[in-house]
Amino acid sequence: MNGIPFWKDTEGTLYYYESSVTPTPESRIALGTEADGLFPDWKDRLAAPLENYRAAEKPRVRILDTSKRT
């Protein structure tokens, strides 16, 4: 929804998730409902997971695609 991956429960509540595994009640973050869309504070709800993700990221080598050079 709006570019945000989500999981929907049987009641139509939308939850953010980071993998293909169904989120547990402890790990899921409610972002809105199917009927009403995203909650106004959805960005605030994702602030801590985003901060944790960024803190855990490590620099990595990127492979340069030389096949498109002329």
PDB file of N, CA, C and O in Angstrom, chain B, residues numbered from 101:
ATOM      1  N   MET B 101       0.850  -1.177   0.000  1.00  0.00           N
ATOM      2  CA  MET B 101       0.000   0.000   0.000  1.00  0.00           C
ATOM      3  C   MET B 101       0.889   1.230   0.000  1.00  0.00           C
ATOM      4  O   MET B 101       1.720   1.402   0.892  1.00  0.00           O
ATOM      5  N   ASN B 102       0.720   2.062  -0.969  1.00  0.00           N
ATOM      6  CA  ASN B 102       1.542   3.277  -1.100  1.00  0.00           C
ATOM      7  C   ASN B 102       3.039   2.971  -1.049  1.00  0.00           C
ATOM      8  O   ASN B 102       3.817   3.761  -0.515  1.00  0.00           O
ATOM      9  N   GLY B 103       3.440   1.832  -1.600  1.00  0.00           N
ATOM     10  CA  GLY B 103       4.844   1.466  -1.626  1.00  0.00           C
ATOM     11  C   GLY B 103       5.375   0.853  -0.351  1.00  0.00           C
ATOM     12  O   GLY B 103       6.569   0.568  -0.258  1.00  0.00           O
ATOM     13  N   ILE B 104       4.522   0.643   0.632  1.00  0.00           N
ATOM     14  CA  ILE B 104       4.935   0.060   1.909  1.00  0.00           C
ATOM     15  C   ILE B 104       4.479  -1.392   1.951  1.00  0.00           C
ATOM     16  O   ILE B 104       3.294  -1.668   1.767  1.00  0.00           O
ATOM     17  N   PRO B 105       5.402  -2.329   2.189  1.00  0.00           N
ATOM     18  CA  PRO B 105       4.967  -3.720   2.308  1.00  0.00           C
ATOM     19  C   PRO B 105       4.065  -3.872   3.527  1.00  0.00           C
ATOM     20  O   PRO B 105       4.323  -3.280   4.575  1.00  0.00           O
ATOM     21  N   PHE B 106       3.013  -4.662   3.388  1.00  0.00           N
ATOM     22  CA  PHE B 106       2.103  -4.833   4.513  1.00  0.00           C
ATOM     23  C   PHE B 106       1.553  -6.246   4.542  1.00  0.00           C
ATOM     24  O   PHE B 106       1.604  -6.977   3.553  1.00  0.00           O
ATOM     25  N   TRP B 107       1.034  -6.606   5.686  1.00  0.00           N
ATOM     26  CA  TRP B 107       0.330  -7.864   5.905  1.00  0.00           C
ATOM     27  C   TRP B 107      -1.032  -7.476   6.448  1.00  0.00           C
ATOM     28  O   TRP B 107      -1.135  -6.588   7.296  1.00  0.00           O
ATOM     29  N   LYS B 108      -2.081  -8.134   5.966  1.00  0.00           N
ATOM     30  CA  LYS B 108      -3.441  -7.817   6.389  1.00  0.00           C
ATOM     31  C   LYS B 108      -4.010  -8.987   7.170  1.00  0.00           C
ATOM     32  O   LYS B 108      -3.943 -10.130   6.718  1.00  0.00           O
ATOM     33  N   ASP B 109      -4.574  -8.707   8.347  1.00  0.00           N
ATOM     34  CA  ASP B 109      -5.210  -9.776   9.118  1.00  0.00           C
ATOM     35  C   ASP B 109      -6.663  -9.945   8.673  1.00  0.00           C
ATOM     36  O   ASP B 109      -7.131  -9.235   7.783  1.00  0.00           O
ATOM     37  N   THR B 110      -7.359 -10.870   9.283  1.00  0.00           N
ATOM     38  CA  THR B 110      -8.730 -11.177   8.879  1.00  0.00           C
ATOM     39  C   THR B 110      -9.704 -10.038   9.163  1.00  0.00           C
ATOM     40  O   THR B 110     -10.784  -9.990   8.574  1.00  0.00           O
ATOM     41  N   GLU B 111      -9.336  -9.118  10.060  1.00  0.00           N
ATOM     42  CA  GLU B 111     -10.192  -7.966  10.359  1.00  0.00           C
ATOM     43  C   GLU B 111      -9.927  -6.785   9.428  1.00  0.00           C
ATOM     44  O   GLU B 111     -10.622  -5.772   9.498  1.00  0.00           O
ATOM     45  N   GLY B 112      -8.911  -6.913   8.547  1.00  0.00           N
ATOM     46  CA  GLY B 112      -8.589  -5.839   7.615  1.00  0.00           C
ATOM     47  C   GLY B 112      -7.592  -4.835   8.144  1.00  0.00           C
ATOM     48  O   GLY B 112      -7.402  -3.781   7.538  1.00  0.00           O
ATOM     49  N   THR B 113      -6.939  -5.137   9.277  1.00  0.00           N
ATOM     50  CA  THR B 113      -5.895  -4.260   9.800  1.00  0.00           C
ATOM     51  C   THR B 113      -4.619  -4.505   9.011  1.00  0.00           C
ATOM     52  O   THR B 113      -4.252  -5.650   8.751  1.00  0.00           O
ATOM     53  N   LEU B 114      -3.946  -3.426   8.630  1.00  0.00           N
ATOM     54  CA  LEU B 114      -2.708  -3.510   7.851  1.00  0.00           C
ATOM     55  C   LEU B 114      -1.513  -3.372   8.771  1.00  0.00           C
ATOM     56  O   LEU B 114      -1.449  -2.465   9.601  1.00  0.00           O
ATOM     57  N   TYR B 115      -0.562  -4.288   8.612  1.00  0.00           N
ATOM     58  CA  TYR B 115       0.649  -4.290   9.431  1.00  0.00           C
ATOM     59  C   TYR B 115       1.875  -4.252   8.532  1.00  0.00           C
ATOM     60  O   TYR B 115       1.897  -4.886   7.477  1.00  0.00           O
ATOM     61  N   TYR B 116       2.885  -3.516   8.946  1.00  0.00           N
ATOM     62  CA  TYR B 116       4.173  -3.506   8.264  1.00  0.00           C
ATOM     63  C   TYR B 116       4.886  -4.818   8.540  1.00  0.00           C
ATOM     64  O   TYR B 116       4.747  -5.390   9.621  1.00  0.00           O
ATOM     65  N   TYR B 117       5.644  -5.291   7.571  1.00  0.00           N
ATOM     66  CA  TYR B 117       6.469  -6.464   7.819  1.00  0.00           C
ATOM     67  C   TYR B 117       7.718  -6.381   6.965  1.00  0.00           C
ATOM     68  O   TYR B 117       7.752  -5.664   5.965  1.00  0.00           O
ATOM     69  N   GLU B 118       8.750  -7.120   7.365  1.00  0.00           N
ATOM     70  CA  GLU B 118      10.031  -7.063   6.676  1.00  0.00           C
ATOM     71  C   GLU B 118      10.414  -8.371   6.012  1.00  0.00           C
ATOM     72  O   GLU B 118      11.499  -8.467   5.439  1.00  0.00           O
ATOM     73  N   SER B 119       9.568  -9.370   6.068  1.00  0.00           N
ATOM     74  CA  SER B 119       9.912 -10.650   5.456  1.00  0.00           C
ATOM     75  C   SER B 119       8.638 -11.338   4.996  1.00  0.00           C
ATOM     76  O   SER B 119       7.540 -10.801   5.139  1.00  0.00           O
ATOM     77  N   SER B 120       8.798 -12.527   4.444  1.00  0.00           N
ATOM     78  CA  SER B 120       7.624 -13.268   3.984  1.00  0.00           C
ATOM     79  C   SER B 120       6.976 -14.057   5.113  1.00  0.00           C
ATOM     80  O   SER B 120       5.966 -14.728   4.897  1.00  0.00           O
ATOM     81  N   VAL B 121       7.539 -13.985   6.307  1.00  0.00           N
ATOM     82  CA  VAL B 121       6.984 -14.674   7.469  1.00  0.00           C
ATOM     83  C   VAL B 121       5.882 -13.808   8.079  1.00  0.00           C
ATOM     84  O   VAL B 121       6.069 -12.607   8.278  1.00  0.00           O
ATOM     85  N   THR B 122       4.759 -14.408   8.368  1.00  0.00           N
ATOM     86  CA  THR B 122       3.658 -13.671   8.995  1.00  0.00           C
ATOM     87  C   THR B 122       4.130 -13.084  10.318  1.00  0.00           C
ATOM     88  O   THR B 122       4.688 -13.805  11.145  1.00  0.00           O
ATOM     89  N   PRO B 123       3.916 -11.780  10.535  1.00  0.00           N
ATOM     90  CA  PRO B 123       4.366 -11.178  11.795  1.00  0.00           C
ATOM     91  C   PRO B 123       3.611 -11.732  12.993  1.00  0.00           C
ATOM     92  O   PRO B 123       2.428 -12.062  12.902  1.00  0.00           O
ATOM     93  N   THR B 124       4.302 -11.825  14.098  1.00  0.00           N
ATOM     94  CA  THR B 124       3.681 -12.280  15.342  1.00  0.00           C
ATOM     95  C   THR B 124       2.994 -11.085  16.007  1.00  0.00           C
ATOM     96  O   THR B 124       3.280  -9.939  15.660  1.00  0.00           O
ATOM     97  N   PRO B 125       2.101 -11.338  16.948  1.00  0.00           N
ATOM     98  CA  PRO B 125       1.476 -10.208  17.659  1.00  0.00           C
ATOM     99  C   PRO B 125       2.515  -9.285  18.310  1.00  0.00           C
ATOM    100  O   PRO B 125       2.280  -8.083  18.435  1.00  0.00           O
ATOM    101  N   GLU B 126       3.648  -9.835  18.721  1.00  0.00           N
ATOM    102  CA  GLU B 126       4.686  -9.025  19.364  1.00  0.00           C
ATOM    103  C   GLU B 126       5.488  -8.206  18.360  1.00  0.00           C
ATOM    104  O   GLU B 126       5.977  -7.128  18.697  1.00  0.00           O
ATOM    105  N   SER B 127       5.631  -8.698  17.135  1.00  0.00           N
ATOM    106  CA  SER B 127       6.505  -8.034  16.171  1.00  0.00           C
ATOM    107  C   SER B 127       5.779  -7.139  15.172  1.00  0.00           C
ATOM    108  O   SER B 127       6.415  -6.312  14.519  1.00  0.00           O
ATOM    109  N   ARG B 128       4.485  -7.285  15.042  1.00  0.00           N
ATOM    110  CA  ARG B 128       3.801  -6.521  14.004  1.00  0.00           C
ATOM    111  C   ARG B 128       3.560  -5.077  14.424  1.00  0.00           C
ATOM    112  O   ARG B 128       3.404  -4.765  15.604  1.00  0.00           O
ATOM    113  N   ILE B 129       3.535  -4.217  13.427  1.00  0.00           N
ATOM    114  CA  ILE B 129       3.323  -2.788  13.640  1.00  0.00           C
ATOM    115  C   ILE B 129       2.106  -2.393  12.818  1.00  0.00           C
ATOM    116  O   ILE B 129       2.155  -2.419  11.588  1.00  0.00           O
ATOM    117  N   ALA B 130       1.020  -2.030  13.479  1.00  0.00           N
ATOM    118  CA  ALA B 130      -0.199  -1.633  12.779  1.00  0.00           C
ATOM    119  C   ALA B 130       0.020  -0.298  12.082  1.00  0.00           C
ATOM    120  O   ALA B 130       0.481   0.669  12.688  1.00  0.00           O
ATOM    121  N   LEU B 131      -0.322  -0.263  10.783  1.00  0.00           N
ATOM    122  CA  LEU B 131      -0.155   0.959   9.999  1.00  0.00           C
ATOM    123  C   LEU B 131      -1.474   1.585   9.568  1.00  0.00           C
ATOM    124  O   LEU B 131      -1.511   2.745   9.158  1.00  0.00           O
ATOM    125  N   GLY B 132      -2.550   0.823   9.661  1.00  0.00           N
ATOM    126  CA  GLY B 132      -3.841   1.349   9.239  1.00  0.00           C
ATOM    127  C   GLY B 132      -4.836   0.225   9.066  1.00  0.00           C
ATOM    128  O   GLY B 132      -4.667  -0.869   9.604  1.00  0.00           O
ATOM    129  N   THR B 133      -5.877   0.513   8.304  1.00  0.00           N
ATOM    130  CA  THR B 133      -6.881  -0.498   8.014  1.00  0.00           C
ATOM    131  C   THR B 133      -7.182  -0.496   6.525  1.00  0.00           C
ATOM    132  O   THR B 133      -6.969   0.497   5.829  1.00  0.00           O
ATOM    133  N   GLU B 134      -7.680  -1.625   6.057  1.00  0.00           N
ATOM    134  CA  GLU B 134      -8.046  -1.741   4.651  1.00  0.00           C
ATOM    135  C   GLU B 134      -9.133  -0.725   4.293  1.00  0.00           C
ATOM    136  O   GLU B 134      -9.117  -0.151   3.204  1.00  0.00           O
ATOM    137  N   ALA B 135     -10.060  -0.508   5.199  1.00  0.00           N
ATOM    138  CA  ALA B 135     -11.177   0.399   4.943  1.00  0.00           C
ATOM    139  C   ALA B 135     -10.780   1.871   4.972  1.00  0.00           C
ATOM    140  O   ALA B 135     -11.247   2.658   4.148  1.00  0.00           O
ATOM    141  N   ASP B 136      -9.920   2.246   5.919  1.00  0.00           N
ATOM    142  CA  ASP B 136      -9.603   3.663   6.130  1.00  0.00           C
ATOM    143  C   ASP B 136      -8.241   4.094   5.622  1.00  0.00           C
ATOM    144  O   ASP B 136      -7.956   5.291   5.589  1.00  0.00           O
ATOM    145  N   GLY B 137      -7.395   3.164   5.225  1.00  0.00           N
ATOM    146  CA  GLY B 137      -6.059   3.511   4.761  1.00  0.00           C
ATOM    147  C   GLY B 137      -5.078   3.632   5.910  1.00  0.00           C
ATOM    148  O   GLY B 137      -5.311   3.120   7.005  1.00  0.00           O
ATOM    149  N   LEU B 138      -3.978   4.317   5.644  1.00  0.00           N
ATOM    150  CA  LEU B 138      -2.914   4.439   6.634  1.00  0.00           C
ATOM    151  C   LEU B 138      -3.290   5.394   7.760  1.00  0.00           C
ATOM    152  O   LEU B 138      -3.976   6.394   7.547  1.00  0.00           O
ATOM    153  N   PHE B 139      -2.823   5.063   8.973  1.00  0.00           N
ATOM    154  CA  PHE B 139      -3.002   5.957  10.110  1.00  0.00           C
ATOM    155  C   PHE B 139      -2.174   7.219   9.862  1.00  0.00           C
ATOM    156  O   PHE B 139      -1.131   7.146   9.212  1.00  0.00           O
ATOM    157  N   PRO B 140      -2.617   8.372  10.365  1.00  0.00           N
ATOM    158  CA  PRO B 140      -1.857   9.613  10.172  1.00  0.00           C
ATOM    159  C   PRO B 140      -0.436   9.543  10.734  1.00  0.00           C
ATOM    160  O   PRO B 140       0.457  10.228  10.236  1.00  0.00           O
ATOM    161  N   ASP B 141      -0.218   8.720  11.767  1.00  0.00           N
ATOM    162  CA  ASP B 141       1.106   8.635  12.401  1.00  0.00           C
ATOM    163  C   ASP B 141       1.916   7.413  11.949  1.00  0.00           C
ATOM    164  O   ASP B 141       2.786   6.951  12.688  1.00  0.00           O
ATOM    165  N   TRP B 142       1.646   6.881  10.751  1.00  0.00           N
ATOM    166  CA  TRP B 142       2.331   5.663  10.310  1.00  0.00           C
ATOM    167  C   TRP B 142       3.846   5.861  10.255  1.00  0.00           C
ATOM    168  O   TRP B 142       4.591   4.925  10.544  1.00  0.00           O
ATOM    169  N   LYS B 143       4.313   7.038   9.895  1.00  0.00           N
ATOM    170  CA  LYS B 143       5.765   7.283   9.843  1.00  0.00           C
ATOM    171  C   LYS B 143       6.370   7.197  11.246  1.00  0.00           C
ATOM    172  O   LYS B 143       7.459   6.651  11.422  1.00  0.00           O
ATOM    173  N   ASP B 144       5.673   7.731  12.232  1.00  0.00           N
ATOM    174  CA  ASP B 144       6.158   7.659  13.612  1.00  0.00           C
ATOM    175  C   ASP B 144       6.229   6.211  14.084  1.00  0.00           C
ATOM    176  O   ASP B 144       7.158   5.832  14.797  1.00  0.00           O
ATOM    177  N   ARG B 145       5.247   5.399  13.686  1.00  0.00           N
ATOM    178  CA  ARG B 145       5.217   3.989  14.075  1.00  0.00           C
ATOM    179  C   ARG B 145       6.390   3.211  13.486  1.00  0.00           C
ATOM    180  O   ARG B 145       6.828   2.214  14.060  1.00  0.00           O
ATOM    181  N   LEU B 146       6.898   3.667  12.343  1.00  0.00           N
ATOM    182  CA  LEU B 146       8.020   2.978  11.700  1.00  0.00           C
ATOM    183  C   LEU B 146       9.377   3.592  12.023  1.00  0.00           C
ATOM    184  O   LEU B 146      10.402   3.093  11.559  1.00  0.00           O
ATOM    185  N   ALA B 147       9.403   4.658  12.804  1.00  0.00           N
ATOM    186  CA  ALA B 147      10.660   5.356  13.093  1.00  0.00           C
ATOM    187  C   ALA B 147      11.689   4.452  13.790  1.00  0.00           C
ATOM    188  O   ALA B 147      12.850   4.421  13.383  1.00  0.00           O
ATOM    189  N   ALA B 148      11.285   3.727  14.820  1.00  0.00           N
ATOM    190  CA  ALA B 148      12.235   2.875  15.552  1.00  0.00           C
ATOM    191  C   ALA B 148      12.754   1.726  14.688  1.00  0.00           C
ATOM    192  O   ALA B 148      13.964   1.498  14.672  1.00  0.00           O
ATOM    193  N   PRO B 149      11.901   0.991  13.970  1.00  0.00           N
ATOM    194  CA  PRO B 149      12.439  -0.063  13.106  1.00  0.00           C
ATOM    195  C   PRO B 149      13.375   0.477  12.023  1.00  0.00           C
ATOM    196  O   PRO B 149      14.368  -0.168  11.686  1.00  0.00           O
ATOM    197  N   LEU B 150      13.068   1.642  11.484  1.00  0.00           N
ATOM    198  CA  LEU B 150      13.942   2.237  10.479  1.00  0.00           C
ATOM    199  C   LEU B 150      15.295   2.608  11.080  1.00  0.00           C
ATOM    200  O   LEU B 150      16.336   2.387  10.462  1.00  0.00           O
ATOM    201  N   GLU B 151      15.276   3.167  12.273  1.00  0.00           N
ATOM    202  CA  GLU B 151      16.527   3.523  12.956  1.00  0.00           C
ATOM    203  C   GLU B 151      17.354   2.262  13.237  1.00  0.00           C
ATOM    204  O   GLU B 151      18.569   2.264  13.039  1.00  0.00           O
ATOM    205  N   ASN B 152      16.708   1.197  13.692  1.00  0.00           N
ATOM    206  CA  ASN B 152      17.405  -0.064  13.950  1.00  0.00           C
ATOM    207  C   ASN B 152      17.992  -0.651  12.667  1.00  0.00           C
ATOM    208  O   ASN B 152      19.118  -1.150  12.667  1.00  0.00           O
ATOM    209  N   TYR B 153      17.238  -0.593  11.589  1.00  0.00           N
ATOM    210  CA  TYR B 153      17.715  -1.091  10.291  1.00  0.00           C
ATOM    211  C   TYR B 153      18.953  -0.324   9.851  1.00  0.00           C
ATOM    212  O   TYR B 153      19.952  -0.926   9.457  1.00  0.00           O
ATOM    213  N   ARG B 154      18.891   0.986   9.916  1.00  0.00           N
ATOM    214  CA  ARG B 154      20.024   1.814   9.486  1.00  0.00           C
ATOM    215  C   ARG B 154      21.249   1.569  10.365  1.00  0.00           C
ATOM    216  O   ARG B 154      22.371   1.550   9.860  1.00  0.00           O
ATOM    217  N   ALA B 155      21.053   1.383  11.656  1.00  0.00           N
ATOM    218  CA  ALA B 155      22.173   1.141  12.559  1.00  0.00           C
ATOM    219  C   ALA B 155      22.826  -0.212  12.289  1.00  0.00           C
ATOM    220  O   ALA B 155      24.029  -0.372  12.498  1.00  0.00           O
ATOM    221  N   ALA B 156      22.050  -1.173  11.833  1.00  0.00           N
ATOM    222  CA  ALA B 156      22.576  -2.516  11.577  1.00  0.00           C
ATOM    223  C   ALA B 156      23.236  -2.650  10.202  1.00  0.00           C
ATOM    224  O   ALA B 156      23.959  -3.617   9.958  1.00  0.00           O
ATOM    225  N   GLU B 157      22.999  -1.705   9.315  1.00  0.00           N
ATOM    226  CA  GLU B 157      23.564  -1.783   7.974  1.00  0.00           C
ATOM    227  C   GLU B 157      25.080  -1.619   8.012  1.00  0.00           C
ATOM    228  O   GLU B 157      25.610  -0.797   8.759  1.00  0.00           O
ATOM    229  N   LYS B 158      25.748  -2.393   7.215  1.00  0.00           N
ATOM    230  CA  LYS B 158      27.210  -2.330   7.092  1.00  0.00           C
ATOM    231  C   LYS B 158      27.560  -1.961   5.653  1.00  0.00           C
ATOM    232  O   LYS B 158      26.832  -2.324   4.729  1.00  0.00           O
ATOM    233  N   PRO B 159      28.661  -1.248   5.455  1.00  0.00           N
ATOM    234  CA  PRO B 159      29.079  -0.955   4.077  1.00  0.00           C
ATOM    235  C   PRO B 159      29.334  -2.266   3.327  1.00  0.00           C
ATOM    236  O   PRO B 159      29.814  -3.240   3.907  1.00  0.00           O
ATOM    237  N   ARG B 160      29.014  -2.275   2.057  1.00  0.00           N
ATOM    238  CA  ARG B 160      29.259  -3.471   1.256  1.00  0.00           C
ATOM    239  C   ARG B 160      29.763  -3.067  -0.118  1.00  0.00           C
ATOM    240  O   ARG B 160      29.480  -1.972  -0.604  1.00  0.00           O
ATOM    241  N   VAL B 161      30.493  -3.942  -0.716  1.00  0.00           N
ATOM    242  CA  VAL B 161      31.062  -3.702  -2.028  1.00  0.00           C
ATOM    243  C   VAL B 161      29.969  -3.866  -3.072  1.00  0.00           C
ATOM    244  O   VAL B 161      29.181  -4.811  -3.028  1.00  0.00           O
ATOM    245  N   ARG B 162      29.936  -2.950  -3.991  1.00  0.00           N
ATOM    246  CA  ARG B 162      28.979  -3.058  -5.093  1.00  0.00           C
ATOM    247  C   ARG B 162      29.755  -3.441  -6.351  1.00  0.00           C
ATOM    248  O   ARG B 162      30.860  -2.957  -6.597  1.00  0.00           O
ATOM    249  N   ILE B 163      29.152  -4.311  -7.127  1.00  0.00           N
ATOM    250  CA  ILE B 163      29.788  -4.750  -8.361  1.00  0.00           C
ATOM    251  C   ILE B 163      29.416  -3.769  -9.462  1.00  0.00           C
ATOM    252  O   ILE B 163      28.240  -3.474  -9.675  1.00  0.00           O
ATOM    253  N   LEU B 164      30.415  -3.273 -10.151  1.00  0.00           N
ATOM    254  CA  LEU B 164      30.206  -2.342 -11.237  1.00  0.00           C
ATOM    255  C   LEU B 164      29.843  -3.116 -12.493  1.00  0.00           C
ATOM    256  O   LEU B 164      30.570  -4.024 -12.895  1.00  0.00           O
ATOM    257  N   ASP B 165      28.734  -2.768 -13.111  1.00  0.00           N
ATOM    258  CA  ASP B 165      28.298  -3.428 -14.338  1.00  0.00           C
ATOM    259  C   ASP B 165      29.004  -2.747 -15.501  1.00  0.00           C
ATOM    260  O   ASP B 165      28.628  -1.647 -15.906  1.00  0.00           O
ATOM    261  N   THR B 166      30.021  -3.400 -16.035  1.00  0.00           N
ATOM    262  CA  THR B 166      30.792  -2.844 -17.146  1.00  0.00           C
ATOM    263  C   THR B 166      30.229  -3.227 -18.497  1.00  0.00           C
ATOM    264  O   THR B 166      30.750  -2.790 -19.522  1.00  0.00           O
ATOM    265  N   SER B 167      29.180  -4.031 -18.529  1.00  0.00           N
ATOM    266  CA  SER B 167      28.624  -4.495 -19.803  1.00  0.00           C
ATOM    267  C   SER B 167      27.933  -3.375 -20.579  1.00  0.00           C
ATOM    268  O   SER B 167      27.712  -3.514 -21.782  1.00  0.00           O
ATOM    269  N   LYS B 168      27.592  -2.284 -19.928  1.00  0.00           N
ATOM    270  CA  LYS B 168      26.881  -1.195 -20.591  1.00  0.00           C
ATOM    271  C   LYS B 168      27.822  -0.086 -21.047  1.00  0.00           C
ATOM    272  O   LYS B 168      27.377   0.906 -21.625  1.00  0.00           O
ATOM    273  N   ARG B 169      29.094  -0.242 -20.796  1.00  0.00           N
ATOM    274  CA  ARG B 169      30.055   0.768 -21.237  1.00  0.00           C
ATOM    275  C   ARG B 169      30.304   0.630 -22.726  1.00  0.00           C
ATOM    276  O   ARG B 169      30.292  -0.473 -23.273  1.00  0.00           O
ATOM    277  N   THR B 170      30.529   1.756 -23.369  1.00  0.00           N
ATOM    278  CA  THR B 170      30.827   1.724 -24.812  1.00  0.00           C
ATOM    279  C   THR B 170      32.222   2.191 -25.080  1.00  0.00           C
ATOM    280  O   THR B 170      32.649   2.232 -26.234  1.00  0.00           O
TER     281      THR B 170
END
